[in-house]
Amino acid sequence: MSIWEGILIFWIVGVILALWKIWRPSYKVILAIDENNILVTRPITSTFVVAIIFTIFLPFMVIPLLIPERLEEFVLGFIKGAERFKNNGI
């Protein structure tokens, strides 16, 4: 296995871990708070977009993934930011 294959595997696993530890709990809370949020009404599209964002910013998300206190702060901030997006019927 080359170094690039190792980096690629790390990156893919990191994105999956971020989706599981950040996106999944955030999605559940957003669903409970506001059923009309665009992230809830279009779950496949929103998951795809979040996965792309997590893929790009994975190096900056290592600390929230490794430290539980930072993870909780990150998820709360993510939920606050997601509350601004309402489904306007487009």
PyMOL commands that place a pseudoatom at each C-alpha (Angstrom):
pseudoatom trace, name=CA, resn=MET, resi=1, chain=A, elem=C, hetatm=0, pos=[0.000, 0.000, 0.000]
pseudoatom trace, name=CA, resn=SER, resi=2, chain=A, elem=C, hetatm=0, pos=[1.394, 3.367, -0.972]
pseudoatom trace, name=CA, resn=ILE, resi=3, chain=A, elem=C, hetatm=0, pos=[1.335, 6.495, 1.135]
pseudoatom trace, name=CA, resn=TRP, resi=4, chain=A, elem=C, hetatm=0, pos=[-1.430, 7.987, -1.029]
pseudoatom trace, name=CA, resn=GLU, resi=5, chain=A, elem=C, hetatm=0, pos=[-3.667, 4.982, -0.483]
pseudoatom trace, name=CA, resn=GLY, resi=6, chain=A, elem=C, hetatm=0, pos=[-3.167, 5.342, 3.271]
pseudoatom trace, name=CA, resn=ILE, resi=7, chain=A, elem=C, hetatm=0, pos=[-4.047, 9.036, 3.146]
pseudoatom trace, name=CA, resn=LEU, resi=8, chain=A, elem=C, hetatm=0, pos=[-7.126, 8.311, 1.029]
pseudoatom trace, name=CA, resn=ILE, resi=9, chain=A, elem=C, hetatm=0, pos=[-8.313, 5.621, 3.448]
pseudoatom trace, name=CA, resn=PHE, resi=10, chain=A, elem=C, hetatm=0, pos=[-7.755, 7.961, 6.412]
pseudoatom trace, name=CA, resn=TRP, resi=11, chain=A, elem=C, hetatm=0, pos=[-9.686, 10.722, 4.655]
pseudoatom trace, name=CA, resn=ILE, resi=12, chain=A, elem=C, hetatm=0, pos=[-12.660, 8.515, 3.750]
pseudoatom trace, name=CA, resn=VAL, resi=13, chain=A, elem=C, hetatm=0, pos=[-12.877, 7.016, 7.234]
pseudoatom trace, name=CA, resn=GLY, resi=14, chain=A, elem=C, hetatm=0, pos=[-12.579, 10.508, 8.757]
pseudoatom trace, name=CA, resn=VAL, resi=15, chain=A, elem=C, hetatm=0, pos=[-15.483, 11.800, 6.667]
pseudoatom trace, name=CA, resn=ILE, resi=16, chain=A, elem=C, hetatm=0, pos=[-17.628, 8.791, 7.596]
pseudoatom trace, name=CA, resn=LEU, resi=17, chain=A, elem=C, hetatm=0, pos=[-16.756, 9.296, 11.271]
pseudoatom trace, name=CA, resn=ALA, resi=18, chain=A, elem=C, hetatm=0, pos=[-17.636, 13.003, 11.031]
pseudoatom trace, name=CA, resn=LEU, resi=19, chain=A, elem=C, hetatm=0, pos=[-20.958, 12.169, 9.402]
pseudoatom trace, name=CA, resn=TRP, resi=20, chain=A, elem=C, hetatm=0, pos=[-21.699, 9.668, 12.157]
pseudoatom trace, name=CA, resn=LYS, resi=21, chain=A, elem=C, hetatm=0, pos=[-20.563, 11.770, 15.151]
pseudoatom trace, name=CA, resn=ILE, resi=22, chain=A, elem=C, hetatm=0, pos=[-21.547, 15.258, 13.960]
pseudoatom trace, name=CA, resn=TRP, resi=23, chain=A, elem=C, hetatm=0, pos=[-24.177, 15.099, 11.220]
pseudoatom trace, name=CA, resn=ARG, resi=24, chain=A, elem=C, hetatm=0, pos=[-26.334, 12.266, 12.581]
pseudoatom trace, name=CA, resn=PRO, resi=25, chain=A, elem=C, hetatm=0, pos=[-26.918, 13.760, 16.075]
pseudoatom trace, name=CA, resn=SER, resi=26, chain=A, elem=C, hetatm=0, pos=[-27.347, 17.234, 14.579]
pseudoatom trace, name=CA, resn=TYR, resi=27, chain=A, elem=C, hetatm=0, pos=[-29.905, 15.941, 12.100]
pseudoatom trace, name=CA, resn=LYS, resi=28, chain=A, elem=C, hetatm=0, pos=[-31.907, 14.280, 14.879]
pseudoatom trace, name=CA, resn=VAL, resi=29, chain=A, elem=C, hetatm=0, pos=[-31.975, 17.478, 16.949]
pseudoatom trace, name=CA, resn=ILE, resi=30, chain=A, elem=C, hetatm=0, pos=[-32.884, 19.639, 13.939]
pseudoatom trace, name=CA, resn=LEU, resi=31, chain=A, elem=C, hetatm=0, pos=[-35.684, 17.182, 13.115]
pseudoatom trace, name=CA, resn=ALA, resi=32, chain=A, elem=C, hetatm=0, pos=[-37.049, 17.479, 16.666]
pseudoatom trace, name=CA, resn=ILE, resi=33, chain=A, elem=C, hetatm=0, pos=[-36.777, 21.284, 16.701]
pseudoatom trace, name=CA, resn=ASP, resi=34, chain=A, elem=C, hetatm=0, pos=[-38.048, 22.223, 13.244]
pseudoatom trace, name=CA, resn=GLU, resi=35, chain=A, elem=C, hetatm=0, pos=[-39.645, 19.809, 10.793]
pseudoatom trace, name=CA, resn=ASN, resi=36, chain=A, elem=C, hetatm=0, pos=[-39.791, 22.538, 8.121]
pseudoatom trace, name=CA, resn=ASN, resi=37, chain=A, elem=C, hetatm=0, pos=[-36.029, 23.044, 8.029]
pseudoatom trace, name=CA, resn=ILE, resi=38, chain=A, elem=C, hetatm=0, pos=[-34.640, 22.461, 4.545]
pseudoatom trace, name=CA, resn=LEU, resi=39, chain=A, elem=C, hetatm=0, pos=[-32.027, 20.062, 5.942]
pseudoatom trace, name=CA, resn=VAL, resi=40, chain=A, elem=C, hetatm=0, pos=[-34.860, 17.871, 7.232]
pseudoatom trace, name=CA, resn=THR, resi=41, chain=A, elem=C, hetatm=0, pos=[-37.203, 18.157, 4.262]
pseudoatom trace, name=CA, resn=ARG, resi=42, chain=A, elem=C, hetatm=0, pos=[-34.423, 17.179, 1.836]
pseudoatom trace, name=CA, resn=PRO, resi=43, chain=A, elem=C, hetatm=0, pos=[-32.320, 14.646, 3.760]
pseudoatom trace, name=CA, resn=ILE, resi=44, chain=A, elem=C, hetatm=0, pos=[-30.468, 13.063, 0.836]
pseudoatom trace, name=CA, resn=THR, resi=45, chain=A, elem=C, hetatm=0, pos=[-29.383, 16.368, -0.667]
pseudoatom trace, name=CA, resn=SER, resi=46, chain=A, elem=C, hetatm=0, pos=[-28.422, 17.824, 2.703]
pseudoatom trace, name=CA, resn=THR, resi=47, chain=A, elem=C, hetatm=0, pos=[-26.415, 14.717, 3.633]
pseudoatom trace, name=CA, resn=PHE, resi=48, chain=A, elem=C, hetatm=0, pos=[-24.593, 14.860, 0.303]
pseudoatom trace, name=CA, resn=VAL, resi=49, chain=A, elem=C, hetatm=0, pos=[-23.760, 18.556, 0.757]
pseudoatom trace, name=CA, resn=VAL, resi=50, chain=A, elem=C, hetatm=0, pos=[-22.626, 18.032, 4.359]
pseudoatom trace, name=CA, resn=ALA, resi=51, chain=A, elem=C, hetatm=0, pos=[-20.425, 15.104, 3.236]
pseudoatom trace, name=CA, resn=ILE, resi=52, chain=A, elem=C, hetatm=0, pos=[-18.762, 17.330, 0.639]
pseudoatom trace, name=CA, resn=ILE, resi=53, chain=A, elem=C, hetatm=0, pos=[-18.189, 20.076, 3.212]
pseudoatom trace, name=CA, resn=PHE, resi=54, chain=A, elem=C, hetatm=0, pos=[-16.791, 17.555, 5.700]
pseudoatom trace, name=CA, resn=THR, resi=55, chain=A, elem=C, hetatm=0, pos=[-14.507, 16.165, 2.979]
pseudoatom trace, name=CA, resn=ILE, resi=56, chain=A, elem=C, hetatm=0, pos=[-13.067, 19.598, 2.263]
pseudoatom trace, name=CA, resn=PHE, resi=57, chain=A, elem=C, hetatm=0, pos=[-12.679, 20.674, 5.893]
pseudoatom trace, name=CA, resn=LEU, resi=58, chain=A, elem=C, hetatm=0, pos=[-11.686, 17.338, 7.469]
pseudoatom trace, name=CA, resn=PRO, resi=59, chain=A, elem=C, hetatm=0, pos=[-8.273, 18.524, 8.757]
pseudoatom trace, name=CA, resn=PHE, resi=60, chain=A, elem=C, hetatm=0, pos=[-10.000, 21.270, 10.747]
pseudoatom trace, name=CA, resn=MET, resi=61, chain=A, elem=C, hetatm=0, pos=[-12.542, 18.846, 12.177]
pseudoatom trace, name=CA, resn=VAL, resi=62, chain=A, elem=C, hetatm=0, pos=[-10.053, 16.458, 13.761]
pseudoatom trace, name=CA, resn=ILE, resi=63, chain=A, elem=C, hetatm=0, pos=[-10.110, 18.262, 17.118]
pseudoatom trace, name=CA, resn=PRO, resi=64, chain=A, elem=C, hetatm=0, pos=[-13.917, 18.124, 17.499]
pseudoatom trace, name=CA, resn=LEU, resi=65, chain=A, elem=C, hetatm=0, pos=[-13.826, 14.463, 16.495]
pseudoatom trace, name=CA, resn=LEU, resi=66, chain=A, elem=C, hetatm=0, pos=[-11.183, 13.583, 19.085]
pseudoatom trace, name=CA, resn=ILE, resi=67, chain=A, elem=C, hetatm=0, pos=[-12.236, 15.749, 22.065]
pseudoatom trace, name=CA, resn=PRO, resi=68, chain=A, elem=C, hetatm=0, pos=[-15.801, 15.157, 23.345]
pseudoatom trace, name=CA, resn=GLU, resi=69, chain=A, elem=C, hetatm=0, pos=[-16.202, 18.670, 24.823]
pseudoatom trace, name=CA, resn=ARG, resi=70, chain=A, elem=C, hetatm=0, pos=[-15.249, 20.276, 21.517]
pseudoatom trace, name=CA, resn=LEU, resi=71, chain=A, elem=C, hetatm=0, pos=[-17.556, 17.873, 19.691]
pseudoatom trace, name=CA, resn=GLU, resi=72, chain=A, elem=C, hetatm=0, pos=[-20.517, 19.019, 21.775]
pseudoatom trace, name=CA, resn=GLU, resi=73, chain=A, elem=C, hetatm=0, pos=[-19.650, 22.690, 21.156]
pseudoatom trace, name=CA, resn=PHE, resi=74, chain=A, elem=C, hetatm=0, pos=[-19.272, 22.029, 17.429]
pseudoatom trace, name=CA, resn=VAL, resi=75, chain=A, elem=C, hetatm=0, pos=[-22.607, 20.194, 17.202]
pseudoatom trace, name=CA, resn=LEU, resi=76, chain=A, elem=C, hetatm=0, pos=[-24.406, 22.976, 19.093]
pseudoatom trace, name=CA, resn=GLY, resi=77, chain=A, elem=C, hetatm=0, pos=[-22.889, 25.561, 16.759]
pseudoatom trace, name=CA, resn=PHE, resi=78, chain=A, elem=C, hetatm=0, pos=[-23.824, 23.452, 13.756]
pseudoatom trace, name=CA, resn=ILE, resi=79, chain=A, elem=C, hetatm=0, pos=[-27.426, 23.227, 14.961]
pseudoatom trace, name=CA, resn=LYS, resi=80, chain=A, elem=C, hetatm=0, pos=[-27.602, 26.993, 15.608]
pseudoatom trace, name=CA, resn=GLY, resi=81, chain=A, elem=C, hetatm=0, pos=[-26.321, 27.661, 12.097]
pseudoatom trace, name=CA, resn=ALA, resi=82, chain=A, elem=C, hetatm=0, pos=[-28.714, 25.151, 10.560]
pseudoatom trace, name=CA, resn=GLU, resi=83, chain=A, elem=C, hetatm=0, pos=[-31.723, 26.729, 12.271]
pseudoatom trace, name=CA, resn=ARG, resi=84, chain=A, elem=C, hetatm=0, pos=[-31.393, 29.746, 9.970]
pseudoatom trace, name=CA, resn=PHE, resi=85, chain=A, elem=C, hetatm=0, pos=[-32.138, 27.691, 6.858]
pseudoatom trace, name=CA, resn=LYS, resi=86, chain=A, elem=C, hetatm=0, pos=[-35.866, 27.441, 6.311]
pseudoatom trace, name=CA, resn=ASN, resi=87, chain=A, elem=C, hetatm=0, pos=[-37.602, 25.619, 3.488]
pseudoatom trace, name=CA, resn=ASN, resi=88, chain=A, elem=C, hetatm=0, pos=[-39.025, 28.314, 1.256]
pseudoatom trace, name=CA, resn=GLY, resi=89, chain=A, elem=C, hetatm=0, pos=[-40.688, 25.894, -1.160]
pseudoatom trace, name=CA, resn=ILE, resi=90, chain=A, elem=C, hetatm=0, pos=[-38.061, 25.963, -3.890]
for i in range(1, 90): cmd.bond("trace and resi %d" % i, "trace and resi %d" % (i + 1))
show_as sticks, trace
zoom trace
